[in-house]
């Protein structure tokens, strides 16, 4: 079957009608689902309102009991805190001297480790820089060689295009030469962009 404008219009018209039928069915289905959601929403509102009232009553009844428990717990905690404060103060005073001594020893050890690490890092950096310089030098050489190869290939393509143009001028008439020259000019433009 050959595709022409009339055939395409018939196919598009058929597809358009089918699409409209499917869209109408989808719209009806969506409308019924929206209605169901709206009805469910009203039921949920009623249930939430009832639950809200029940929760308020439960909260009010438990608040009084919790207030009494909190008051008695606060008194007990205050007594425990006061007793713990004295013990903790003594333990803190005893551990401060030990910690000061450990900090001083750690400080001296860290200073020595930092000094040793700096020497090693300086050597690693120097070695790394030398390696990078060598890699960059060899990479630049490879790029230069590739660029030279591309330049030579481009020169070769230009000379071949010139030969083709000359051959074509000799083989075809003037009208055809103009068309071919336009094509060759486009090819030359592509070659220049490369």
N, C-alpha and C positions, 0 to 999 in steps of 0.2 A: 504494500500500500504506500503510495507516494504522499509525503507530507506537504501540504500546501496551506495557504492561509485559511481556506474554508474548512479543511479537515481539522486544523488546529483550533479554529473557533468552535467547531462541534465538540471536540474533546474538552475544551475549556468550559463550554456551556454545560456539558454533562457533569464534569467534576464540580462545577459551581453549584448545580442543583443538588448533587449528593452532599456537598459540604453544608448547604443550607438546611437540608433535612437532619443531618447529624447535629448541627448547631441548635436546631429547634428542639430536638430530643434532649440534648444536653441542658438547654435552658429550662425545660420542664422539670427535668430531674433535679437540677439545682434549686429551683423554686420550691419543690416539695421538701428538699433537705433543709432549706432555710426556714420553712414553716415549722418543721419538726424541732429545729434548734430553738426557735422562738418559744414554742410551747414548753420545751424542756427548761428553758431559762426561767419562765414564770414559776414552774414547780420548784426549781432550785431556790428562787427568791423566798418562797414561802418556807421551805425547809430551813434556810439560813436564818430567817427571822425567828423561827421557833427555837432553833439551836442557840441563837444569841441570847434569848430570854432565859433559857435553862442555864446557860453558862454564867450569866450574871448572878443568878440566884446561888449557884454553887460557889462562885468566887466570893460573894458576900459572906456566905456561911463559913468558908475556910479562912477568911482574912482574920477574924477574931482569934481563932485558934492559933494561927501562925504568929500573930502579934505577941501572944502570951509566951509561946515557945521561944521567940526571938529575944524577948526581954530576959527570960531565965538563962538562955544560952549566952547572952552578952555578959551577964554577971560572972558566970563561970569562966568565960574566955578572958575577961579582964584579970581575974585572979591568976589564971595560968600564964598569961602574958607577963605579968609583973614578976612571977617566979622565974620564968624563962629568961627575962631580960638580965637579971643578975648573973645567971649562969653563963649566958652568952657573952656578957661583957668580960668576964674572967677568961673565957676561952679565947676571945678575940685578942685580948692583951697578951696572952701566952703565945698565940700563933703569929702575932705581928713580928716579933723579933726573929722567929725562925724564917718567916717569909722574906724579911729584909735581907737576911744572910743568903738565902737561896737566890734571890733576885740579883744580888751583887755578884755571886758566883756565875750565874747564867749570863749576866751582862758581859763579864770578862770573856767567857767562852764564846759567846756570839760575836764579839769584836774580833777575836782571833779567827773564827770561821769565816767571817765576812772578808777579812784581809786575805786569807788563803783563797777564797772563792774569787776575789777580784783578780788575783794574779792569773788563775786558771782561765777566767773569762776573757781577759785581755789577750792571752795567747790564742784561745779558740777564735776570737774575733779576727785577729791578724791572719790566722790560717784560713778562715772562711773568706776573708777579703781577697786573698791571693787566689783561692780556688775560683771565686766569682769572676775575677779579672780574666783568668785563663779561659773560662767558659764563654764570657762575653766576647773575647777576642776571636775564638774559633767560630762563634755564632755569627759575628760580623763578616768573617771571611766567607762563610757559607752563603750569607745573604748577598754579598757582592758577586759571588760566582753565579747565583741564580739570576740576579738582575742582568748580568752580562749575557747569560744564555737567552733570557727573554728578549733583550735588545737585538741579539743576532737573529733570533727567530722572526722578530718583527721586520727587520730589514729584508730577510729572505721573502717574507709574505708580500712586502711592498714591491719587490722586484718581480715576483711572480705575477702579481696583479697588473703591473705595467706591461709585462709580456703578453698576458691574456688580453689586455685592452688593445694592444697593437695588433695581435692576431685577429681579434674580432673586427677591427676596423677594416681589415683587408678582406674578410670573408663575408660580410653582410652589407646591406645597403645603408644609406645615410639615415633613414628613419629608424631603422633597428639600432644603429650605432648610438643615437641619442638616448634610447631606452636603456641600452646596455651600459652607456656611460653613467647614467643615473644610478643604476644598480651597483656598478663598480665604485662610485663615489660613496654610496652607503657602506659598502664593504670596507673601504679605506677608513671611513669614519669609525667603524667598529674596531678596526685594527689600531687606530690611534688611541682609542679609549683603553685598549688593553695595555 
